[in-house]
Amino acid sequence: ASSNNLFSAPYRWLVITSRANNTNVDLLHSSPILTDSDLVLATRTGDLVKLTELHKVSANGSMIWTPRGYYNGSVVDVRAHRELYRRRRDLRGHAITMSNVIQDSNTTRLHLPREDR
């Protein structure tokens, strides 16, 4: 999945394991599960299944584990915010590059005050 770039959007992943310190879970640490990824790790302990979101700020960064909830017959959501962009606002000092394109077309001129034209 990581070689085909399947951990990025729009793909969603649910990884189910019975132990938190599993060899397969260790493989996730070297995978490019970046901020736009949607990967939930479900760890079964007896009758309880803990749900944890995993992502990295950068490809070489450390894995960030965020509690999502648990399942004990019904799903209990423990997230502070349901929106992904609000949960992943902390980029831990990682610089981002962004561009902004403004088109000057006739339709945008209709919204400007007349004294500015």
C-alpha positions, 0 to 999 in steps of 0.5 A: 500500500505504501509503494502505491501511495494508497495511504493518502486521500481518498483511501480509508484504512481500518487495521485490526490487530490483537496486540499493540506491539505487533510486527505488522504495526511496526511496519506502519511506523515506516509507512508514509501515513501523512496528515491527509491519511485516514488510518484507524488502528483497532486493537482488541483487548478481551471484549474491548476494541480500542480505536486509534488514529495514526498519522505523521506530519512529514515522511520522516517524522514520528508517528502521532497516535490519537485516541478515536474511541472504543467498541464494546458492543457499541461505538463510543467516540472520544474525539474532541472534534469530528472534523479532521482538519481541526484534529490535525492542526498541530503541524509541530513546526513543519513548514508548509508551502501554499499558493493562492491564485486570484483571477481578475475576471469580469464576474469579480468586478461586479462585486467591487464597489463602483468608486474603485472601478 
